[in-house]
Amino acid sequence: MDFKEGNAGSGGGWHLDSPHSLQFKAIMYLSDCSAENGPFQLIPGSHDRGLLLSLLAKGKRKPGQYRFTDAEVAAMEGVVNQPHTFTGPQGTLILADVTALHRGSPIRAGSRHALTLYCGDPALGVDY
Ligand SMILES: O=C(O)CCC(=O)C(=O)O
């Protein structure tokens, strides 16, 4: 991905891939990744189903909602943790539970190259 004014980053903003079935992604940076060029971010603990239910109960998430604006994530303050940002040199491999809230952060400058492997259980209808 290259910098473009107003870009939402890889993955198109904050989302979770599924709250129902276990899924993870393996992301390898093919270029150095700093805070500027779109590092992967994940909110620790946000895979917790109890937490997702408490967000529903507090009206901070709609049933079936998988995508969240920055403002919606900011409004979750006190319910979810601060995002963790994964910067690293070319060759860094990230294994992420993407039932948690995550995104590639918006690219502020330059570009980011990465290889992503989507992993899930075909028995649960996740057939990548
Ligand atoms: O590439 C990234 O940093 C995250 C991508 C992502 O979450 C997606 O493609 O759904």
The ligand as an SDF file (V2000), in Angstrom:
LIG
                    3D

 10  9  0  0  0  0  0  0  0  0999 V2000
   -2.4400   -5.6090    6.7740 O   0  0  0  0  0  0  0  0  0  0  0  0
   -2.7760   -5.2770    7.9150 C   0  0  0  0  0  0  0  0  0  0  0  0
   -2.0300   -4.6620    8.6780 O   0  0  0  0  0  0  0  0  0  0  0  0
   -4.1420   -5.6410    8.3950 C   0  0  0  0  0  0  0  0  0  0  0  0
   -5.0260   -6.1410    7.2730 C   0  0  0  0  0  0  0  0  0  0  0  0
   -6.3740   -6.5530    7.6890 C   0  0  0  0  0  0  0  0  0  0  0  0
   -6.7460   -6.4820    8.8220 O   0  0  0  0  0  0  0  0  0  0  0  0
   -7.2870   -7.0990    6.6880 C   0  0  0  0  0  0  0  0  0  0  0  0
   -6.9120   -7.1960    5.5230 O   0  0  0  0  0  0  0  0  0  0  0  0
   -8.4230   -7.4600    7.0510 O   0  0  0  0  0  0  0  0  0  0  0  0
  1  2  2  0
  2  3  1  0
  2  4  1  0
  4  5  1  0
  5  6  1  0
  6  7  2  0
  6  8  1  0
  8  9  2  0
  8 10  1  0
M  END
$$$$
